[in-house]
Amino acid sequence: MKTIAANELKIRGVSSIEKALENNVEALISVRGQERYVVMDKDEYNRLRVCELEAALYETRQQITEGEFIEESVEEHIARVRKTAK
C-alpha cells in the first residue's frame, strides 16, 4: 500500500492521491510519521459498503434461522430499549 506524507498532500494536493491510487486500491496518509488515514477510490468504497451490508444481511438471516429474535409491539420495543439504556 502506498503511503502519502501529509506534507506531500499539502504541497501536491489531490494529484498526490490520484498518483498513489494509479496502481493501488487504497493509500495511507501519514502525519508526522504516523499512519493516520486511508483513502480509496469511491467505487472501491461503495464495493466495501455493499460487502458490509451483505454481511449484516447474512448475520440477520442466521439469527432468524436460529430463533435469536424478539417479536414485540412498537411500544414494547421502545420500553425495552429505554430500560436497556439506563
N, CA, C and O atoms as a GROMACS GRO file, in nm:
protein
  344
    1MET      N    1   0.085  -0.117   0.000
    1MET     CA    2   0.000   0.000   0.000
    1MET      C    3   0.090   0.124   0.000
    1MET      O    4   0.186   0.133   0.077
    2LYS      N    5   0.059   0.215  -0.085
    2LYS     CA    6   0.135   0.340  -0.098
    2LYS      C    7   0.105   0.431   0.021
    2LYS      O    8  -0.010   0.441   0.065
    3THR      N    9   0.208   0.498   0.072
    3THR     CA   10   0.191   0.594   0.181
    3THR      C   11   0.220   0.734   0.128
    3THR      O   12   0.318   0.757   0.058
    4ILE      N   13   0.133   0.826   0.164
    4ILE     CA   14   0.149   0.966   0.126
    4ILE      C   15   0.173   1.045   0.254
    4ILE      O   16   0.094   1.038   0.348
    5ALA      N   17   0.280   1.120   0.257
    5ALA     CA   18   0.306   1.206   0.373
    5ALA      C   19   0.212   1.326   0.367
    5ALA      O   20   0.183   1.378   0.259
    6ALA      N   21   0.164   1.369   0.481
    6ALA     CA   22   0.072   1.483   0.488
    6ALA      C   23   0.134   1.605   0.421
    6ALA      O   24   0.064   1.683   0.356
    7ASN      N   25   0.263   1.622   0.436
    7ASN     CA   26   0.332   1.735   0.374
    7ASN      C   27   0.322   1.728   0.221
    7ASN      O   28   0.300   1.829   0.155
    8GLU      N   29   0.339   1.607   0.165
    8GLU     CA   30   0.325   1.589   0.021
    8GLU      C   31   0.183   1.622  -0.023
    8GLU      O   32   0.161   1.685  -0.127
    9LEU      N   33   0.086   1.580   0.057
    9LEU     CA   34  -0.054   1.609   0.027
    9LEU      C   35  -0.079   1.759   0.031
    9LEU      O   36  -0.153   1.814  -0.051
   10LYS      N   37  -0.015   1.825   0.126
   10LYS     CA   38  -0.030   1.970   0.139
   10LYS      C   39   0.028   2.042   0.016
   10LYS      O   40  -0.029   2.139  -0.033
   11ILE      N   41   0.140   1.993  -0.032
   11ILE     CA   42   0.209   2.057  -0.145
   11ILE      C   43   0.143   2.023  -0.279
   11ILE      O   44   0.115   2.112  -0.360
   12ARG      N   45   0.117   1.893  -0.300
   12ARG     CA   46   0.068   1.848  -0.431
   12ARG      C   47  -0.083   1.832  -0.438
   12ARG      O   48  -0.139   1.819  -0.548
   13GLY      N   49  -0.151   1.831  -0.325
   13GLY     CA   50  -0.297   1.822  -0.324
   13GLY      C   51  -0.349   1.687  -0.371
   13GLY      O   52  -0.286   1.583  -0.351
   14VAL      N   53  -0.464   1.692  -0.434
   14VAL     CA   54  -0.534   1.571  -0.477
   14VAL      C   55  -0.452   1.491  -0.578
   14VAL      O   56  -0.467   1.369  -0.587
   15SER      N   57  -0.366   1.557  -0.652
   15SER     CA   58  -0.286   1.484  -0.751
   15SER      C   59  -0.197   1.380  -0.685
   15SER      O   60  -0.166   1.278  -0.746
   16SER      N   61  -0.155   1.403  -0.560
   16SER     CA   62  -0.074   1.302  -0.491
   16SER      C   63  -0.159   1.178  -0.458
   16SER      O   64  -0.108   1.066  -0.458
   17ILE      N   65  -0.287   1.199  -0.430
   17ILE     CA   66  -0.377   1.086  -0.405
   17ILE      C   67  -0.403   1.012  -0.535
   17ILE      O   68  -0.397   0.889  -0.539
   18GLU      N   69  -0.430   1.085  -0.641
   18GLU     CA   70  -0.453   1.021  -0.771
   18GLU      C   71  -0.334   0.937  -0.813
   18GLU      O   72  -0.351   0.825  -0.861
   19LYS      N   73  -0.215   0.989  -0.795
   19LYS     CA   74  -0.093   0.915  -0.831
   19LYS      C   75  -0.080   0.789  -0.747
   19LYS      O   76  -0.047   0.682  -0.799
   20ALA      N   77  -0.107   0.799  -0.617
   20ALA     CA   78  -0.095   0.684  -0.528
   20ALA      C   79  -0.197   0.576  -0.563
   20ALA      O   80  -0.170   0.457  -0.543
   21LEU      N   81  -0.312   0.616  -0.615
   21LEU     CA   82  -0.417   0.519  -0.646
   21LEU      C   83  -0.410   0.464  -0.788
   21LEU      O   84  -0.493   0.383  -0.828
   22GLU      N   85  -0.310   0.508  -0.866
   22GLU     CA   86  -0.295   0.456  -1.002
   22GLU      C   87  -0.275   0.304  -1.002
   22GLU      O   88  -0.332   0.234  -1.086
   23ASN      N   89  -0.193   0.254  -0.910
   23ASN     CA   90  -0.160   0.112  -0.906
   23ASN      C   91  -0.198   0.046  -0.774
   23ASN      O   92  -0.159  -0.068  -0.748
   24ASN      N   93  -0.275   0.116  -0.692
   24ASN     CA   94  -0.315   0.064  -0.562
   24ASN      C   95  -0.464   0.088  -0.541
   24ASN      O   96  -0.520   0.185  -0.592
   25VAL      N   97  -0.527   0.000  -0.465
   25VAL     CA   98  -0.668   0.016  -0.435
   25VAL      C   99  -0.688   0.122  -0.327
   25VAL      O  100  -0.789   0.193  -0.327
   26GLU      N  101  -0.593   0.133  -0.238
   26GLU     CA  102  -0.601   0.230  -0.129
   26GLU      C  103  -0.463   0.285  -0.100
   26GLU      O  104  -0.362   0.227  -0.141
   27ALA      N  105  -0.458   0.396  -0.029
   27ALA     CA  106  -0.332   0.458   0.008
   27ALA      C  107  -0.343   0.511   0.151
   27ALA      O  108  -0.450   0.553   0.195
   28LEU      N  109  -0.233   0.507   0.220
   28LEU     CA  110  -0.226   0.559   0.356
   28LEU      C  111  -0.179   0.704   0.354
   28LEU      O  112  -0.098   0.742   0.269
   29ILE      N  113  -0.228   0.782   0.446
   29ILE     CA  114  -0.177   0.918   0.466
   29ILE      C  115  -0.113   0.919   0.603
   29ILE      O  116  -0.176   0.886   0.704
   30SER      N  117   0.014   0.958   0.604
   30SER     CA  118   0.084   0.963   0.733
   30SER      C  119   0.101   1.107   0.777
   30SER      O  120   0.128   1.196   0.696
   31VAL      N  121   0.085   1.127   0.906
   31VAL     CA  122   0.101   1.259   0.966
   31VAL      C  123   0.212   1.247   1.070
   31VAL      O  124   0.201   1.172   1.166
   32ARG      N  125   0.318   1.323   1.048
   32ARG     CA  126   0.436   1.319   1.136
   32ARG      C  127   0.486   1.176   1.157
   32ARG      O  128   0.521   1.136   1.268
   33GLY      N  129   0.488   1.100   1.047
   33GLY     CA  130   0.540   0.964   1.052
   33GLY      C  131   0.443   0.859   1.102
   33GLY      O  132   0.475   0.740   1.100
   34GLN      N  133   0.325   0.898   1.145
   34GLN     CA  134   0.224   0.804   1.194
   34GLN      C  135   0.116   0.784   1.087
   34GLN      O  136   0.061   0.880   1.035
   35GLU      N  137   0.087   0.657   1.055
   35GLU     CA  138  -0.019   0.629   0.959
   35GLU      C  139  -0.152   0.665   1.024
   35GLU      O  140  -0.188   0.609   1.128
   36ARG      N  141  -0.226   0.756   0.962
   36ARG     CA  142  -0.348   0.808   1.026
   36ARG      C  143  -0.475   0.787   0.945
   36ARG      O  144  -0.582   0.764   1.002
   37TYR      N  145  -0.466   0.793   0.814
   37TYR     CA  146  -0.586   0.790   0.730
   37TYR      C  147  -0.566   0.696   0.612
   37TYR      O  148  -0.454   0.668   0.571
   38VAL      N  149  -0.678   0.647   0.559
   38VAL     CA  150  -0.677   0.566   0.438
   38VAL      C  151  -0.767   0.634   0.337
   38VAL      O  152  -0.879   0.675   0.369
   39VAL      N  153  -0.719   0.645   0.214
   39VAL     CA  154  -0.801   0.699   0.106
   39VAL      C  155  -0.815   0.592  -0.001
   39VAL      O  156  -0.726   0.509  -0.021
   40MET      N  157  -0.930   0.595  -0.068
   40MET     CA  158  -0.955   0.499  -0.175
   40MET      C  159  -1.050   0.559  -0.276
   40MET      O  160  -1.116   0.659  -0.250
   41ASP      N  161  -1.055   0.496  -0.391
   41ASP     CA  162  -1.145   0.536  -0.496
   41ASP      C  163  -1.290   0.516  -0.448
   41ASP      O  164  -1.318   0.422  -0.374
   42LYS      N  165  -1.379   0.603  -0.491
   42LYS     CA  166  -1.519   0.595  -0.447
   42LYS      C  167  -1.582   0.461  -0.486
   42LYS      O  168  -1.662   0.407  -0.409
   43ASP      N  169  -1.549   0.408  -0.603
   43ASP     CA  170  -1.605   0.278  -0.644
   43ASP      C  171  -1.564   0.168  -0.548
   43ASP      O  172  -1.645   0.081  -0.515
   44GLU      N  173  -1.440   0.170  -0.502
   44GLU     CA  174  -1.393   0.071  -0.405
   44GLU      C  175  -1.465   0.088  -0.272
   44GLU      O  176  -1.504  -0.010  -0.208
   45TYR      N  177  -1.483   0.212  -0.230
   45TYR     CA  178  -1.556   0.240  -0.107
   45TYR      C  179  -1.698   0.185  -0.116
   45TYR      O  180  -1.746   0.120  -0.024
   46ASN      N  181  -1.765   0.211  -0.228
   46ASN     CA  182  -1.901   0.160  -0.247
   46ASN      C  183  -1.905   0.008  -0.247
   46ASN      O  184  -1.999  -0.051  -0.194
   47ARG      N  185  -1.804  -0.056  -0.306
   47ARG     CA  186  -1.796  -0.202  -0.306
   47ARG      C  187  -1.786  -0.254  -0.163
   47ARG      O  188  -1.851  -0.352  -0.128
   48LEU      N  189  -1.703  -0.188  -0.082
   48LEU     CA  190  -1.688  -0.230   0.057
   48LEU      C  191  -1.818  -0.209   0.136
   48LEU      O  192  -1.851  -0.292   0.220
   49ARG      N  193  -1.889  -0.103   0.109
   49ARG     CA  194  -2.018  -0.078   0.176
   49ARG      C  195  -2.117  -0.190   0.143
   49ARG      O  196  -2.189  -0.238   0.230
   50VAL      N  197  -2.121  -0.230   0.016
   50VAL     CA  198  -2.209  -0.340  -0.025
   50VAL      C  199  -2.171  -0.468   0.049
   50VAL      O  200  -2.258  -0.542   0.094
   51CYS      N  201  -2.041  -0.493   0.062
   51CYS     CA  202  -1.994  -0.612   0.136
   51CYS      C  203  -2.040  -0.606   0.282
   51CYS      O  204  -2.085  -0.707   0.337
   52GLU      N  205  -2.030  -0.490   0.344
   52GLU     CA  206  -2.077  -0.474   0.483
   52GLU      C  207  -2.226  -0.502   0.495
   52GLU      O  208  -2.270  -0.570   0.587
   53LEU      N  209  -2.304  -0.449   0.401
   53LEU     CA  210  -2.448  -0.470   0.404
   53LEU      C  211  -2.484  -0.616   0.381
   53LEU      O  212  -2.575  -0.668   0.446
   54GLU      N  213  -2.413  -0.683   0.291
   54GLU     CA  214  -2.437  -0.825   0.266
   54GLU      C  215  -2.402  -0.908   0.389
   54GLU      O  216  -2.472  -1.004   0.422
   55ALA      N  217  -2.294  -0.873   0.457
   55ALA     CA  218  -2.254  -0.943   0.580
   55ALA      C  219  -2.360  -0.924   0.689
   55ALA      O  220  -2.392  -1.018   0.761
   56ALA      N  221  -2.412  -0.804   0.701
   56ALA     CA  222  -2.516  -0.777   0.801
   56ALA      C  223  -2.643  -0.855   0.768
   56ALA      O  224  -2.708  -0.909   0.858
   57LEU      N  225  -2.679  -0.861   0.641
   57LEU     CA  226  -2.797  -0.936   0.599
   57LEU      C  227  -2.778  -1.085   0.628
   57LEU      O  228  -2.870  -1.151   0.676
   58TYR      N  229  -2.660  -1.138   0.599
   58TYR     CA  230  -2.630  -1.279   0.626
   58TYR      C  231  -2.642  -1.307   0.776
   58TYR      O  232  -2.702  -1.407   0.817
   59GLU      N  233  -2.584  -1.220   0.857
   59GLU     CA  234  -2.589  -1.237   1.003
   59GLU      C  235  -2.733  -1.233   1.053
   59GLU      O  236  -2.771  -1.313   1.138
   60THR      N  237  -2.812  -1.142   1.000
   60THR     CA  238  -2.953  -1.132   1.040
   60THR      C  239  -3.030  -1.258   1.003
   60THR      O  240  -3.110  -1.308   1.082
   61ARG      N  241  -3.005  -1.308   0.883
   61ARG     CA  242  -3.073  -1.432   0.841
   61ARG      C  243  -3.034  -1.549   0.929
   61ARG      O  244  -3.118  -1.634   0.962
   62GLN      N  245  -2.907  -1.555   0.969
   62GLN     CA  246  -2.861  -1.662   1.059
   62GLN      C  247  -2.933  -1.652   1.193
   62GLN      O  248  -2.977  -1.753   1.248
   63GLN      N  249  -2.944  -1.530   1.246
   63GLN     CA  250  -3.012  -1.510   1.374
   63GLN      C  251  -3.158  -1.551   1.366
   63GLN      O  252  -3.211  -1.612   1.459
   64ILE      N  253  -3.224  -1.520   1.257
   64ILE     CA  254  -3.364  -1.559   1.239
   64ILE      C  255  -3.376  -1.710   1.233
   64ILE      O  256  -3.463  -1.769   1.296
   65THR      N  257  -3.288  -1.773   1.157
   65THR     CA  258  -3.287  -1.920   1.145
   65THR      C  259  -3.269  -1.985   1.282
   65THR      O  260  -3.332  -2.087   1.312
   66GLU      N  261  -3.183  -1.926   1.364
   66GLU     CA  262  -3.152  -1.982   1.496
   66GLU      C  263  -3.251  -1.936   1.604
   66GLU      O  264  -3.235  -1.970   1.721
   67GLY      N  265  -3.352  -1.859   1.565
   67GLY     CA  266  -3.453  -1.814   1.660
   67GLY      C  267  -3.406  -1.705   1.755
   67GLY      O  268  -3.464  -1.684   1.861
   68GLU      N  269  -3.301  -1.636   1.717
   68GLU     CA  270  -3.246  -1.529   1.801
   68GLU      C  271  -3.308  -1.394   1.766
   68GLU      O  272  -3.241  -1.305   1.714
   69PHE      N  273  -3.436  -1.380   1.794
   69PHE     CA  274  -3.504  -1.254   1.768
   69PHE      C  275  -3.620  -1.241   1.866
   69PHE      O  276  -3.659  -1.337   1.932
   70ILE      N  277  -3.674  -1.122   1.873
   70ILE     CA  278  -3.785  -1.094   1.964
   70ILE      C  279  -3.899  -1.037   1.882
   70ILE      O  280  -3.881  -0.944   1.803
   71GLU      N  281  -4.019  -1.093   1.901
   71GLU     CA  282  -4.138  -1.036   1.840
   71GLU      C  283  -4.210  -0.954   1.945
   71GLU      O  284  -4.246  -1.005   2.051
   72GLU      N  285  -4.231  -0.824   1.915
   72GLU     CA  286  -4.295  -0.736   2.012
   72GLU      C  287  -4.357  -0.618   1.941
   72GLU      O  288  -4.325  -0.589   1.826
   73SER      N  289  -4.444  -0.550   2.010
   73SER     CA  290  -4.506  -0.430   1.954
   73SER      C  291  -4.407  -0.314   1.959
   73SER      O  292  -4.302  -0.324   2.023
   74VAL      N  293  -4.441  -0.207   1.892
   74VAL     CA  294  -4.356  -0.088   1.893
   74VAL      C  295  -4.341  -0.037   2.036
   74VAL      O  296  -4.230  -0.003   2.080
   75GLU      N  297  -4.450  -0.032   2.108
   75GLU     CA  298  -4.446   0.018   2.246
   75GLU      C  299  -4.357  -0.070   2.334
   75GLU      O  300  -4.279  -0.019   2.415
   76GLU      N  301  -4.369  -0.202   2.318
   76GLU     CA  302  -4.285  -0.294   2.396
   76GLU      C  303  -4.137  -0.276   2.360
   76GLU      O  304  -4.050  -0.279   2.448
   77HIS      N  305  -4.111  -0.257   2.233
   77HIS     CA  306  -3.972  -0.238   2.187
   77HIS      C  307  -3.913  -0.111   2.247
   77HIS      O  308  -3.801  -0.112   2.299
   78ILE      N  309  -3.987  -0.001   2.241
   78ILE     CA  310  -3.938   0.126   2.295
   78ILE      C  311  -3.914   0.113   2.445
   78ILE      O  312  -3.814   0.163   2.496
   79ALA      N  313  -4.004   0.048   2.516
   79ALA     CA  314  -3.987   0.028   2.661
   79ALA      C  315  -3.862  -0.055   2.690
   79ALA      O  316  -3.788  -0.024   2.782
   80ARG      N  317  -3.839  -0.160   2.610
   80ARG     CA  318  -3.721  -0.245   2.631
   80ARG      C  319  -3.592  -0.168   2.603
   80ARG      O  320  -3.495  -0.180   2.677
   81VAL      N  321  -3.593  -0.089   2.496
   81VAL     CA  322  -3.474  -0.010   2.463
   81VAL      C  323  -3.445   0.093   2.571
   81VAL      O  324  -3.330   0.111   2.610
   82ARG      N  325  -3.548   0.160   2.620
   82ARG     CA  326  -3.530   0.260   2.727
   82ARG      C  327  -3.477   0.194   2.853
   82ARG      O  328  -3.390   0.250   2.920
   83LYS      N  329  -3.529   0.077   2.886
   83LYS     CA  330  -3.485   0.006   3.006
   83LYS      C  331  -3.338  -0.035   2.992
   83LYS      O  332  -3.261  -0.026   3.089
   84THR      N  333  -3.298  -0.080   2.874
   84THR     CA  334  -3.160  -0.121   2.848
   84THR      C  335  -3.065  -0.002   2.853
   84THR      O  336  -2.950  -0.016   2.894
   85ALA      N  337  -3.111   0.116   2.810
   85ALA     CA  338  -3.027   0.235   2.803
   85ALA      C  339  -2.994   0.293   2.939
   85ALA      O  340  -2.900   0.372   2.951
   86LYS      N  341  -3.068   0.255   3.043
   86LYS     CA  342  -3.046   0.312   3.176
   86LYS      C  343  -2.923   0.256   3.241
   86LYS      O  344  -2.890   0.293   3.354
   0.00000   0.00000   0.00000
